[in-house]
Amino acid sequence: MGALAWLIIPAVAAVLASMWALWAARAPKSAGDPASLAEHQRFLAAMERTTAAPGAAPTDRLGR
């Protein structure tokens, strides 16, 4: 019975690994969701805006 367990464990691991490989290699979903694309455009617009006052001198990352 012990020998059977040593044979079943790698067989189950191989089946699980192959199932995971099939799942990982599936085709990506399309990105055609208009709400998602609009949200991304709003995010890009917000990242382009500045929070500094007009005419303020730019500072480095340390605030100098």
Backbone as a chain_set.jsonl record, in Angstrom:
{"seq": "MGALAWLIIPAVAAVLASMWALWAARAPKSAGDPASLAEHQRFLAAMERTTAAPGAAPTDRLGR", "coords": {"N": [[0.813, -1.193, 0.0], [2.009, 1.196, 0.647], [3.736, 1.619, -1.477], [1.935, 2.174, -3.487], [0.931, 4.624, -2.671], [3.204, 6.193, -3.046], [3.255, 6.239, -5.766], [0.852, 7.417, -6.476], [0.9, 10.02, -5.458], [2.844, 11.593, -7.038], [1.488, 11.374, -9.481], [-0.963, 12.69, -9.055], [0.07, 15.217, -8.526], [1.175, 15.815, -11.024], [-1.134, 15.93, -12.614], [-2.446, 18.131, -11.431], [-0.509, 20.099, -11.947], [-0.553, 20.175, -14.736], [-3.166, 21.052, -15.158], [-3.004, 23.612, -14.026], [-1.111, 24.736, -15.784], [-2.538, 24.764, -18.184], [-4.543, 26.572, -17.474], [-3.008, 28.862, -16.963], [-2.019, 29.447, -19.471], [-4.117, 30.325, -20.956], [-6.062, 32.287, -23.293], [-5.879, 35.853, -23.19], [-8.391, 38.047, -21.817], [-10.477, 40.25, -23.687], [-10.031, 43.802, -23.855], [-12.278, 45.538, -24.045], [-14.092, 46.977, -22.553], [-16.007, 49.738, -22.168], [-16.427, 51.379, -19.876], [-14.232, 50.816, -18.28], [-12.145, 51.697, -19.912], [-12.752, 54.428, -20.021], [-12.411, 55.125, -17.351], [-9.685, 54.706, -17.116], [-8.739, 56.728, -18.83], [-9.545, 58.975, -17.357], [-7.895, 58.628, -15.155], [-5.346, 58.939, -16.343], [-5.534, 61.621, -17.138], [-5.715, 62.859, -14.642], [-3.21, 62.268, -13.623], [-1.606, 63.813, -15.237], [-2.152, 66.405, -14.503], [-0.97, 69.091, -12.452], [-0.144, 69.692, -9.003], [1.069, 71.804, -7.905], [1.313, 75.297, -7.131], [0.649, 77.869, -9.555], [3.53, 79.175, -11.116], [5.211, 78.446, -9.078], [8.365, 77.378, -7.829], [9.972, 74.468, -9.023], [10.564, 71.57, -7.013], [12.891, 69.18, -5.662], [12.815, 65.636, -4.856], [13.293, 65.628, -2.159], [12.213, 67.907, -1.143], [13.586, 70.277, -1.305]], "CA": [[0.0, 0.0, 0.0], [2.919, 2.337, 0.692], [4.241, 1.85, -2.83], [0.851, 2.785, -4.242], [0.888, 6.038, -2.285], [4.334, 6.861, -3.682], [2.941, 6.39, -7.182], [-0.317, 8.289, -6.64], [1.251, 11.411, -5.138], [3.362, 12.309, -8.221], [0.479, 11.393, -10.538], [-1.882, 13.778, -8.714], [0.812, 16.466, -8.709], [1.291, 16.05, -12.469], [-2.446, 16.35, -13.107], [-2.66, 19.497, -10.957], [0.413, 20.982, -12.664], [-1.028, 20.343, -16.11], [-4.362, 21.888, -15.099], [-2.547, 24.972, -13.8], [-0.462, 25.203, -17.008], [-3.6, 25.082, -19.138], [-5.207, 27.782, -17.007], [-2.085, 29.988, -17.091], [-1.76, 29.711, -20.885], [-5.36, 30.665, -21.661], [-6.034, 33.558, -24.016], [-6.317, 36.97, -22.347], [-9.703, 38.617, -22.106], [-10.405, 41.504, -24.438], [-10.141, 45.001, -23.03], [-13.211, 46.39, -24.74], [-15.068, 47.528, -21.632], [-15.948, 51.207, -22.269], [-16.315, 52.017, -18.561], [-12.856, 50.649, -17.844], [-11.309, 52.586, -20.709], [-13.028, 55.797, -19.587], [-11.771, 55.286, -16.042], [-8.247, 54.819, -17.368], [-8.515, 58.057, -19.379], [-9.644, 59.924, -16.24], [-6.679, 58.436, -14.363], [-4.239, 59.572, -17.056], [-5.715, 63.071, -17.065], [-5.385, 63.281, -13.278], [-1.765, 62.157, -13.437], [-0.96, 64.877, -15.987], [-2.353, 67.676, -13.808], [-0.001, 69.384, -11.404], [-0.748, 70.185, -7.765], [1.83, 72.973, -7.474], [0.725, 76.597, -7.471], [1.244, 78.431, -10.768], [4.701, 80.011, -10.883], [6.032, 77.933, -7.988], [9.61, 76.751, -8.279], [9.933, 73.015, -8.831], [11.421, 71.054, -5.949], [13.291, 67.786, -5.853], [12.069, 64.689, -4.03], [13.55, 65.876, -0.74], [11.514, 69.118, -0.742], [14.496, 71.436, -1.295]], "C": [[0.857, 1.259, 0.0], [3.459, 2.666, -0.687], [3.177, 2.523, -3.692], [0.742, 4.28, -3.924], [2.021, 6.809, -2.951], [4.107, 7.032, -5.184], [1.779, 7.373, -7.407], [0.043, 9.758, -6.408], [1.844, 12.137, -6.351], [2.34, 12.379, -9.36], [-0.519, 12.521, -10.291], [-1.193, 15.129, -8.903], [0.947, 16.797, -10.188], [-0.035, 16.51, -13.056], [-2.729, 17.788, -12.681], [-1.76, 20.486, -11.695], [-0.053, 21.204, -14.095], [-2.296, 21.195, -16.15], [-3.978, 23.352, -14.901], [-1.905, 25.539, -15.065], [-1.496, 25.556, -18.07], [-4.307, 26.377, -18.755], [-4.313, 29.01, -17.215], [-1.865, 30.376, -18.556], [-3.018, 30.111, -21.659], [-5.232, 32.035, -22.317], [-6.512, 34.685, -23.102], [-7.681, 37.488, -22.777], [-9.519, 39.923, -22.874], [-10.63, 42.682, -23.501], [-11.106, 45.983, -23.682], [-14.261, 47.014, -23.844], [-14.988, 49.054, -21.649], [-15.8, 51.9, -20.918], [-14.879, 51.935, -18.051], [-11.923, 51.583, -18.608], [-11.52, 54.046, -20.316], [-12.37, 56.08, -18.238], [-10.264, 55.455, -16.211], [-7.912, 56.197, -17.945], [-8.595, 59.117, -18.282], [-8.403, 59.833, -15.358], [-5.492, 59.12, -15.034], [-4.331, 61.092, -16.995], [-5.351, 63.587, -15.677], [-3.88, 63.224, -13.036], [-1.018, 63.264, -14.18], [-1.11, 66.229, -15.303], [-1.285, 67.848, -12.736], [-0.734, 69.894, -10.164], [-0.016, 71.411, -7.256], [1.106, 74.247, -7.894], [1.387, 77.126, -8.74], [2.415, 79.348, -10.424], [5.582, 79.521, -9.753], [7.261, 77.243, -8.559], [9.517, 75.245, -8.061], [10.913, 72.593, -7.749], [11.811, 69.633, -6.285], [12.513, 66.911, -4.888], [12.246, 64.924, -2.543], [12.887, 67.158, -0.262], [12.4, 70.345, -0.706], [14.168, 72.369, -2.407]], "O": [[0.474, 2.273, -0.582], [3.624, 3.835, -1.037], [3.501, 3.357, -4.538], [0.49, 5.094, -4.812], [1.83, 7.948, -3.376], [4.724, 7.9, -5.802], [1.742, 8.075, -8.418], [-0.466, 10.638, -7.102], [1.374, 13.229, -6.671], [2.333, 13.345, -10.123], [-0.882, 13.236, -11.225], [-1.809, 16.078, -9.388], [0.84, 17.964, -10.563], [-0.055, 17.394, -13.912], [-3.205, 18.584, -13.49], [-2.195, 21.586, -12.033], [0.047, 22.318, -14.609], [-2.481, 21.98, -17.081], [-4.557, 24.236, -15.533], [-2.128, 26.704, -15.392], [-1.338, 26.549, -18.78], [-4.632, 27.188, -19.622], [-4.799, 30.074, -17.597], [-1.553, 31.532, -18.841], [-2.982, 30.224, -22.884], [-4.386, 32.841, -21.929], [-7.448, 34.496, -22.325], [-8.07, 37.382, -23.94], [-8.51, 40.61, -22.714], [-11.326, 42.572, -22.492], [-10.767, 47.155, -23.849], [-15.25, 47.542, -24.353], [-13.994, 49.615, -21.187], [-15.11, 52.915, -20.826], [-14.375, 52.887, -17.457], [-11.022, 52.186, -18.025], [-10.563, 54.819, -20.283], [-11.833, 57.167, -18.023], [-9.645, 56.262, -15.518], [-6.89, 56.777, -17.578], [-7.8, 60.057, -18.274], [-7.914, 60.851, -14.867], [-4.715, 59.806, -14.369], [-3.32, 61.772, -16.821], [-4.739, 64.648, -15.555], [-3.341, 64.059, -12.311], [0.095, 63.618, -13.791], [-0.278, 67.114, -15.504], [-0.769, 66.874, -12.188], [-1.821, 70.463, -10.27], [-0.439, 72.007, -6.266], [0.38, 74.266, -8.888], [2.566, 76.86, -8.977], [2.303, 80.2, -9.542], [6.618, 80.13, -9.487], [7.212, 76.613, -9.616], [9.034, 74.799, -7.02], [11.973, 73.199, -7.592], [11.156, 68.963, -7.083], [11.638, 67.402, -4.174], [11.43, 64.463, -1.745], [12.983, 67.48, 0.922], [12.012, 71.363, -0.133], [14.823, 73.4, -2.561]]}, "num_chains": 1, "name": "protein.A"}
